[in-house]
Amino acid sequence: MLKAHKAHASVLRDRSVLALLSARSVSLLGNAITPVALAFAVLGMPGGSATVLGTVLAVRMASQILFVLVGGVIADRFPRQRVMVGADLVSGAVHAGLALLLVSGAATPLSLAALSALSGAAAALFEPASRSVMPQLVEGDALQSANALLKLSMRGGSILGAALAGVLVATVGAGWTLMVDAGTFFLSAALLALVRKVPAAGGGPSKTMAAALREGWREFTARQWVWVMVTQLAFVNVLLAGSFYVLGPVVAKEAYGGATGWSAILTTQAVGFVLGTVVAMRVRPARPVRAAALATAGFPLSLFFLAAEAPLAAVCAAAFAAAVCVDVYEVMLDTALQQHVPPEALSRVMAYESLGTFALVPIGAAVVGPVSAGAGVGPTLVGAAVLIVAAGLAVLLLPSVRSVPPRAGGLGGLGCLGGRPGGSAMTGFPPWLLRRPAGDAAARVFCFPYSGVGASMFSRWPRWLDGPGGTEVCPIQLPARENRIREPHFQTYQALAEDLVEPLLPYFDRPFAFFGHCAGVLPAYEAALRLSGAGLPAPAHLVVSAQAPPHHCPHDRFLSLSDGELSAELAAIVEARGGEPHPLLIELTLSVLHQDLESNRVYRRRAAVLPRTRITVVNWSSDPEVDLLLLRDWEGYASDVRFRELPGGHYAFLNAPAELLTLLQEA
């Protein structure tokens, strides 16, 4: 509890965070005013009707859904604070235009729909940036507190805006109320300008929109728990949109005095949202994604009570408790995404999450009427509630959801050096290593295996390059092979780097280097890039053996081979290591190789410099696999890039040639 208190106290001392919280509160105040003012403005204009209002609102929603992925790409390419300022300025101008048209009497359904489309597009550009900027300002344990405070400021703005909207419409009219709404966006932009400038996470534009979206999709699907949780929430939102927000007023009209009763339910729900953010500030579950999944079981509490037409006080209490669960869920999930997704792709992942969870909501609102007409309101509410609870329990059956750990730092979960390694209780060291690193090693070389094999490929290498107490060889063991064969595959090199870096941080406490051969270079490079980007100890030396640079990927001769040809290659490798190519062994290795090659096939990375790492590129004299000209293209990846040719063929490194071991000892 004291740790959580210190975390959110430190957040409130940061002027940039305070400016962001204030901006979001003001912006949400305006967002709450918009639907009230727009509704009465449209209904009060000549020719205004429910049909016109519905069209205007539908156009805005469709525009927001259509452009949210574009917003994710833009927020990953450019500084997020500037994206938010720009989107707010556009929103302010659009809403001012709406107000002027309505006040002057020049508004038409077409002009309102056009400006509403622009408003939706601006909101779509704002959304991904606003959800991914916080980890650039706050790190470590304070990130969850910052997200909770952000949610609290947004809830406060929404509640105040809803209350203010009615007063403004009644006193100054709907058109001038929209002008006040426009002012909130300009004020939000001014506050956001006070947030300290943070460089673009993705390094600026260098690829097409389609390529950037594909890259974002790979990041979104690389972690099973991410797309599973989003799918679950999409399902839950469809059910809640219809059951609570459509059938709730129906029950209130019949059993709770109509608008008065429904207003009481919504008011207690709003208070629950506020308390939920306070709870989210203080709780620190060991498995935050699992806690979020459990919280969804509380979402439909009010549905059960509405179905039973329980006393109004009971329904209000249930709505209050459900709202607490909703905000705890949202803070936990946002924090987990911010900590586990690479910073350069976070906005796109957030955009896919927004699209997935809200694009289908209108379906729930549309179908609940016919369903309840046939099954009855009560049974429909109970059915929706049961399905929501079942969905929460179903995702908990997946190990990927149950086991996601909290991350100590920002920037994708890095930032806490030291502490216990993330290994099993039986070994006392991470499963990423075959043995516990020696405490007296002067330096370490972490060796990454290539596609289809595991750490045993380094079995002929000595433990020490220059005798005990010198430079220690530490082979990396990847999941889904050898002693980790029961574990799921890593899917992408970026996800692999994310998963292995934190457990190995305690062993980066002295000079270290990374070595990779062929495709083993790619996760080594990703891990080095991740460490460097997070300001953590980075490898002094990256030794690249027989691998084209990332911007030429995918590049692997194996990608074009048939299963028969791959089996022959595997047999040759086994024989080169002095083994017997048993058919069952080849079949098992082929299965792993297929998954590794798929990771290679989807890998894309533009050149990104390693500022604190020297790169040495090794070309083997008798190796026809990689063209020397391609190897030369590593020159842009570090300020110090060197090239060495060593005698031997593509697999000569397996026998730990003296020239290579000497190279690895160089500081």
GITA-V772544 format. One record per residue. NEAR is the number of other C-alpha atoms within 12 Angstrom. D_FIRST is the distance of its C-alpha to the first C-alpha in Angstrom with 1 decimal. Layout:
near->NEAR d_first->D_FIRST
near->NEAR d_first->D_FIRST
This chain:
near->15 d_first->0.0
near->13 d_first->3.8
near->18 d_first->5.4
near->26 d_first->5.2
near->23 d_first->6.2
near->20 d_first->8.7
near->29 d_first->9.8
near->34 d_first->11.0
near->22 d_first->12.3
near->24 d_first->14.4
near->34 d_first->15.6
near->27 d_first->16.9
near->16 d_first->18.8
near->23 d_first->20.8
near->20 d_first->24.0
near->27 d_first->24.9
near->39 d_first->21.8
near->29 d_first->22.4
near->30 d_first->26.0
near->43 d_first->25.1
near->37 d_first->22.8
near->35 d_first->25.6
near->36 d_first->28.2
near->42 d_first->26.7
near->34 d_first->26.3
near->38 d_first->29.9
near->46 d_first->31.1
near->36 d_first->29.6
near->36 d_first->31.1
near->43 d_first->34.4
near->41 d_first->33.9
near->32 d_first->33.5
near->41 d_first->36.7
near->47 d_first->38.7
near->34 d_first->39.4
near->32 d_first->40.3
near->41 d_first->42.6
near->44 d_first->44.1
near->33 d_first->44.8
near->30 d_first->46.7
near->42 d_first->48.4
near->40 d_first->49.8
near->26 d_first->50.9
near->23 d_first->52.6
near->27 d_first->54.5
near->16 d_first->58.1
near->17 d_first->58.0
near->24 d_first->54.3
near->19 d_first->53.3
near->20 d_first->50.5
near->15 d_first->52.0
near->28 d_first->51.8
near->30 d_first->48.2
near->23 d_first->47.3
near->24 d_first->49.0
near->35 d_first->47.3
near->31 d_first->43.8
near->25 d_first->44.7
near->27 d_first->46.0
near->30 d_first->42.7
near->31 d_first->40.6
near->30 d_first->43.1
near->30 d_first->43.0
near->32 d_first->39.2
near->36 d_first->39.3
near->28 d_first->42.2
near->32 d_first->40.8
near->37 d_first->37.1
near->42 d_first->38.0
near->39 d_first->40.0
near->46 d_first->37.0
near->51 d_first->35.0
near->48 d_first->37.8
near->45 d_first->38.1
near->48 d_first->34.4
near->46 d_first->34.5
near->35 d_first->37.7
near->31 d_first->37.1
near->34 d_first->34.3
near->46 d_first->32.0
near->45 d_first->31.6
near->32 d_first->35.4
near->39 d_first->35.6
near->42 d_first->33.4
near->38 d_first->35.4
near->31 d_first->38.6
near->36 d_first->37.6
near->46 d_first->36.6
near->33 d_first->39.9
near->32 d_first->41.8
near->41 d_first->40.0
near->36 d_first->40.8
near->29 d_first->44.4
near->35 d_first->44.8
near->43 d_first->43.4
near->31 d_first->45.6
near->31 d_first->48.5
near->43 d_first->47.8
near->35 d_first->47.7
near->26 d_first->51.0
near->28 d_first->52.7
near->34 d_first->51.7
near->23 d_first->52.6
near->15 d_first->55.9
near->20 d_first->56.8
near->18 d_first->57.3
near->29 d_first->54.7
near->25 d_first->55.8
near->31 d_first->54.0
near->21 d_first->54.6
near->25 d_first->53.3
near->38 d_first->50.1
near->29 d_first->49.6
near->26 d_first->50.1
near->33 d_first->47.6
near->38 d_first->45.1
near->32 d_first->45.5
near->35 d_first->44.8
near->41 d_first->41.7
near->36 d_first->40.4
near->32 d_first->41.1
near->39 d_first->39.3
near->45 d_first->36.2
near->43 d_first->36.5
near->45 d_first->36.6
near->46 d_first->33.5
near->43 d_first->31.3
near->43 d_first->30.8
near->50 d_first->30.4
near->44 d_first->27.8
near->42 d_first->25.6
near->49 d_first->26.1
near->50 d_first->26.0
near->47 d_first->22.2
near->46 d_first->21.8
near->39 d_first->24.7
near->35 d_first->22.7
near->39 d_first->19.2
near->35 d_first->18.3
near->36 d_first->15.7
near->37 d_first->12.1
near->38 d_first->12.7
near->47 d_first->15.3
near->48 d_first->13.3
near->41 d_first->11.8
near->48 d_first->15.5
near->49 d_first->16.9
near->42 d_first->14.9
near->40 d_first->16.1
near->43 d_first->19.5
near->42 d_first->19.6
near->36 d_first->18.7
near->31 d_first->21.5
near->33 d_first->23.9
near->36 d_first->23.4
near->33 d_first->24.0
near->32 d_first->27.1
near->31 d_first->28.4
near->31 d_first->28.1
near->25 d_first->29.8
near->32 d_first->32.4
near->29 d_first->33.3
near->23 d_first->33.9
near->26 d_first->35.7
near->36 d_first->38.0
near->26 d_first->39.9
near->18 d_first->40.5
near->26 d_first->41.7
near->30 d_first->44.0
near->18 d_first->45.5
near->14 d_first->46.2
near->19 d_first->47.0
near->27 d_first->47.8
near->35 d_first->46.3
near->40 d_first->47.8
near->32 d_first->46.4
near->40 d_first->43.0
near->44 d_first->43.0
near->36 d_first->43.9
near->37 d_first->40.8
near->43 d_first->38.9
near->37 d_first->40.6
near->32 d_first->39.4
near->36 d_first->35.7
near->43 d_first->36.2
near->32 d_first->38.0
near->30 d_first->35.2
near->39 d_first->32.6
near->35 d_first->34.8
near->27 d_first->35.0
near->31 d_first->31.2
near->39 d_first->30.9
near->29 d_first->33.5
near->24 d_first->31.1
near->30 d_first->28.7
near->24 d_first->29.5
near->21 d_first->31.9
near->26 d_first->30.8
near->23 d_first->33.7
near->28 d_first->34.5
near->36 d_first->32.5
near->33 d_first->35.7
near->26 d_first->38.1
near->22 d_first->40.4
near->20 d_first->43.0
near->20 d_first->45.1
near->22 d_first->45.6
near->15 d_first->46.8
near->20 d_first->44.6
near->14 d_first->45.5
near->21 d_first->44.5
near->33 d_first->41.2
near->29 d_first->40.5
near->26 d_first->41.5
near->35 d_first->39.2
near->40 d_first->36.3
near->31 d_first->37.4
near->33 d_first->37.4
near->42 d_first->33.8
near->39 d_first->32.8
near->28 d_first->34.6
near->35 d_first->33.7
near->34 d_first->30.4
near->28 d_first->31.2
near->34 d_first->27.7
near->40 d_first->28.1
near->30 d_first->31.4
near->32 d_first->30.6
near->44 d_first->27.6
near->39 d_first->29.7
near->30 d_first->32.6
near->34 d_first->30.5
near->40 d_first->29.2
near->31 d_first->32.7
near->33 d_first->33.9
near->37 d_first->31.3
near->35 d_first->32.0
near->32 d_first->35.7
near->41 d_first->35.2
near->44 d_first->32.9
near->35 d_first->35.2
near->36 d_first->38.1
near->46 d_first->36.7
near->42 d_first->34.3
near->31 d_first->35.7
near->32 d_first->39.4
near->38 d_first->39.7
near->43 d_first->37.1
near->27 d_first->39.4
near->30 d_first->42.3
near->37 d_first->40.7
near->33 d_first->39.7
near->19 d_first->43.3
near->20 d_first->44.6
near->23 d_first->42.2
near->26 d_first->40.0
near->18 d_first->42.5
near->18 d_first->42.2
near->19 d_first->40.5
near->17 d_first->39.0
near->27 d_first->37.2
near->31 d_first->36.1
near->24 d_first->34.8
near->25 d_first->32.7
near->39 d_first->31.2
near->31 d_first->30.4
near->26 d_first->28.9
near->29 d_first->26.4
near->33 d_first->25.7
near->34 d_first->25.0
near->28 d_first->22.5
near->32 d_first->20.9
near->37 d_first->20.7
near->35 d_first->18.9
near->29 d_first->16.3
near->34 d_first->16.0
near->37 d_first->15.0
near->32 d_first->12.2
near->34 d_first->11.0
near->43 d_first->11.6
near->40 d_first->9.6
near->30 d_first->6.2
near->29 d_first->7.6
near->34 d_first->8.6
near->29 d_first->11.7
near->18 d_first->13.9
near->25 d_first->16.8
near->34 d_first->16.1
near->43 d_first->19.8
near->37 d_first->20.2
near->36 d_first->17.4
near->43 d_first->19.2
near->44 d_first->22.5
near->33 d_first->21.3
near->37 d_first->20.2
near->44 d_first->23.8
near->36 d_first->24.9
near->35 d_first->23.6
near->45 d_first->25.5
near->44 d_first->28.8
near->38 d_first->27.8
near->43 d_first->29.8
near->47 d_first->32.8
near->35 d_first->33.2
near->31 d_first->33.3
near->43 d_first->35.6
near->33 d_first->37.9
near->23 d_first->38.2
near->27 d_first->38.7
near->22 d_first->36.2
near->21 d_first->35.8
near->29 d_first->34.5
near->20 d_first->31.5
near->24 d_first->30.6
near->37 d_first->31.1
near->35 d_first->28.9
near->28 d_first->26.1
near->29 d_first->26.5
near->39 d_first->26.6
near->32 d_first->23.4
near->34 d_first->21.6
near->39 d_first->23.3
near->38 d_first->22.3
near->38 d_first->18.6
near->36 d_first->19.3
near->40 d_first->21.4
near->40 d_first->18.9
near->46 d_first->16.2
near->42 d_first->19.1
near->41 d_first->20.3
near->40 d_first->17.2
near->46 d_first->16.6
near->41 d_first->20.4
near->42 d_first->20.9
near->50 d_first->18.2
near->47 d_first->19.8
near->47 d_first->23.2
near->46 d_first->22.4
near->43 d_first->21.1
near->45 d_first->23.9
near->43 d_first->26.9
near->46 d_first->28.9
near->44 d_first->28.6
near->46 d_first->32.4
near->46 d_first->32.4
near->50 d_first->29.1
near->53 d_first->30.9
near->49 d_first->33.5
near->47 d_first->31.2
near->47 d_first->29.3
near->44 d_first->32.8
near->41 d_first->33.8
near->38 d_first->30.6
near->40 d_first->31.5
near->34 d_first->35.1
near->31 d_first->34.4
near->30 d_first->32.0
near->32 d_first->34.1
near->32 d_first->37.7
near->27 d_first->38.5
near->30 d_first->37.0
near->26 d_first->40.4
near->22 d_first->41.8
near->30 d_first->39.6
near->26 d_first->40.7
near->20 d_first->44.3
near->23 d_first->44.7
near->34 d_first->42.8
near->24 d_first->45.8
near->18 d_first->48.4
near->24 d_first->46.2
near->28 d_first->45.4
near->15 d_first->49.1
near->13 d_first->50.1
near->16 d_first->47.4
near->20 d_first->46.4
near->33 d_first->43.3
near->29 d_first->41.5
near->25 d_first->42.1
near->35 d_first->41.1
near->39 d_first->37.7
near->30 d_first->37.1
near->26 d_first->38.3
near->39 d_first->36.0
near->37 d_first->33.0
near->28 d_first->34.0
near->29 d_first->34.5
near->36 d_first->31.0
near->31 d_first->29.4
near->24 d_first->31.8
near->33 d_first->30.9
near->37 d_first->27.2
near->25 d_first->28.2
near->23 d_first->30.9
near->35 d_first->28.8
near->29 d_first->26.6
near->18 d_first->29.8
near->22 d_first->29.7
near->20 d_first->28.2
near->26 d_first->27.6
near->32 d_first->25.1
near->29 d_first->23.4
near->21 d_first->23.0
near->33 d_first->21.8
near->29 d_first->19.0
near->33 d_first->16.4
near->40 d_first->17.9
near->32 d_first->16.5
near->31 d_first->18.7
near->40 d_first->20.5
near->41 d_first->24.2
near->43 d_first->24.2
near->43 d_first->21.5
near->40 d_first->22.7
near->33 d_first->21.2
near->30 d_first->19.7
near->26 d_first->22.6
near->20 d_first->22.4
near->18 d_first->20.5
near->18 d_first->22.1
near->27 d_first->24.6
near->26 d_first->24.0
near->23 d_first->26.8
near->15 d_first->27.5
near->11 d_first->26.8
near->10 d_first->30.6
near->16 d_first->31.5
near->18 d_first->28.6
near->24 d_first->29.4
near->32 d_first->29.2
near->32 d_first->31.8
near->42 d_first->32.9
near->37 d_first->34.8
near->29 d_first->37.6
near->21 d_first->36.9
near->27 d_first->34.4
near->35 d_first->35.2
near->22 d_first->36.8
near->18 d_first->34.8
near->18 d_first->37.9
near->27 d_first->38.9
near->27 d_first->39.8
near->35 d_first->39.2
near->40 d_first->38.6
near->44 d_first->40.3
near->45 d_first->38.4
near->47 d_first->41.1
near->44 d_first->40.7
near->39 d_first->43.2
near->43 d_first->45.3
near->44 d_first->45.7
near->43 d_first->46.3
near->41 d_first->45.6
near->31 d_first->42.8
near->35 d_first->42.1
near->27 d_first->45.2
near->36 d_first->47.3
near->33 d_first->46.6
near->23 d_first->47.9
near->20 d_first->50.9
near->26 d_first->48.8
near->23 d_first->48.3
near->29 d_first->44.9
near->28 d_first->45.7
near->29 d_first->47.6
near->23 d_first->48.9
near->16 d_first->48.4
near->19 d_first->45.4
near->18 d_first->42.9
near->25 d_first->44.0
near->33 d_first->43.0
near->36 d_first->41.4
near->41 d_first->42.0
near->38 d_first->38.9
near->38 d_first->40.0
near->44 d_first->37.5
near->36 d_first->37.4
near->43 d_first->36.9
near->32 d_first->35.9
near->30 d_first->38.6
near->33 d_first->41.1
near->24 d_first->42.1
near->19 d_first->39.4
near->23 d_first->36.9
near->21 d_first->39.5
near->12 d_first->37.4
near->19 d_first->34.7
near->22 d_first->35.1
near->30 d_first->36.8
near->34 d_first->34.9
near->34 d_first->37.0
near->34 d_first->36.9
near->46 d_first->36.8
near->41 d_first->34.0
near->34 d_first->31.8
near->39 d_first->33.0
near->37 d_first->32.0
near->38 d_first->28.5
near->38 d_first->28.0
near->38 d_first->29.5
near->45 d_first->28.4
near->40 d_first->24.7
near->34 d_first->25.6
near->39 d_first->28.4
near->37 d_first->26.6
near->27 d_first->26.4
near->39 d_first->30.3
near->35 d_first->30.8
near->23 d_first->30.4
near->26 d_first->34.1
near->25 d_first->37.0
near->37 d_first->37.3
near->43 d_first->39.5
near->44 d_first->39.7
near->47 d_first->42.9
near->43 d_first->43.9
near->40 d_first->47.2
near->44 d_first->48.3
near->42 d_first->45.5
near->45 d_first->43.1
near->38 d_first->43.1
near->48 d_first->41.3
near->46 d_first->37.9
near->45 d_first->38.2
near->50 d_first->38.8
near->41 d_first->35.9
near->42 d_first->33.5
near->46 d_first->35.0
near->39 d_first->34.6
near->42 d_first->31.0
near->38 d_first->30.2
near->26 d_first->32.3
near->32 d_first->30.9
near->33 d_first->27.3
near->23 d_first->28.4
near->29 d_first->27.8
near->34 d_first->30.5
near->34 d_first->33.5
near->39 d_first->36.6
near->33 d_first->39.3
near->38 d_first->41.9
near->48 d_first->42.2
near->45 d_first->45.4
near->47 d_first->46.7
near->48 d_first->49.4
near->46 d_first->51.7
near->46 d_first->49.4
near->39 d_first->50.0
near->42 d_first->47.4
near->38 d_first->44.8
near->24 d_first->46.6
near->25 d_first->49.5
near->26 d_first->47.5
near->28 d_first->48.1
near->30 d_first->50.7
near->32 d_first->51.5
near->25 d_first->54.9
near->30 d_first->53.4
near->24 d_first->52.3
near->17 d_first->55.9
near->18 d_first->57.0
near->14 d_first->57.8
near->19 d_first->56.4
near->16 d_first->59.6
near->17 d_first->59.4
near->27 d_first->55.8
near->28 d_first->56.7
near->22 d_first->59.5
near->25 d_first->57.2
near->35 d_first->54.7
near->25 d_first->57.6
near->20 d_first->58.8
near->27 d_first->55.4
near->25 d_first->55.2
near->17 d_first->58.8
near->21 d_first->58.0
near->23 d_first->55.3
near->15 d_first->57.9
near->15 d_first->56.7
near->16 d_first->58.5
near->22 d_first->57.7
near->17 d_first->57.3
near->16 d_first->57.3
near->14 d_first->54.2
near->21 d_first->52.3
near->29 d_first->53.6
near->21 d_first->52.6
near->22 d_first->49.0
near->32 d_first->48.7
near->30 d_first->50.3
near->25 d_first->47.5
near->34 d_first->44.8
near->33 d_first->47.1
near->28 d_first->47.3
near->27 d_first->43.6
near->39 d_first->43.4
near->35 d_first->46.3
near->28 d_first->44.7
near->35 d_first->41.7
near->38 d_first->44.4
near->29 d_first->46.2
near->29 d_first->43.3
near->35 d_first->42.2
near->29 d_first->42.7
near->34 d_first->41.6
near->27 d_first->43.2
near->26 d_first->43.6
near->29 d_first->40.4
near->28 d_first->40.8
near->33 d_first->39.0
near->26 d_first->39.1
near->25 d_first->38.2
near->32 d_first->40.0
near->34 d_first->43.7
near->43 d_first->45.3
near->38 d_first->48.3
near->41 d_first->50.2
near->42 d_first->52.4
near->37 d_first->55.5
near->32 d_first->57.4
near->21 d_first->61.1
near->18 d_first->62.2
near->23 d_first->59.4
near->16 d_first->60.6
near->25 d_first->57.2
near->31 d_first->55.9
near->23 d_first->58.1
near->25 d_first->58.0
near->17 d_first->57.9
near->22 d_first->54.6
near->34 d_first->53.1
near->27 d_first->54.2
near->25 d_first->51.9
near->38 d_first->48.9
near->27 d_first->50.0
near->22 d_first->47.7
near->33 d_first->44.5
near->28 d_first->44.0
near->17 d_first->45.7
near->21 d_first->47.2
near->27 d_first->48.7
near->26 d_first->51.4
near->26 d_first->53.7
near->24 d_first->55.2
near->24 d_first->57.7
near->28 d_first->57.7
near->20 d_first->60.5
near->23 d_first->60.1
near->23 d_first->59.2
near->27 d_first->56.1
near->34 d_first->54.9
near->30 d_first->56.1
near->38 d_first->52.6
near->32 d_first->52.1
near->22 d_first->54.3
near->28 d_first->52.3
near->23 d_first->55.2
near->20 d_first->55.4
near->21 d_first->55.5
near->32 d_first->52.2
near->27 d_first->50.4
near->17 d_first->51.8
near->31 d_first->50.5
near->41 d_first->47.0
near->30 d_first->47.0
near->25 d_first->47.7
near->24 d_first->44.9
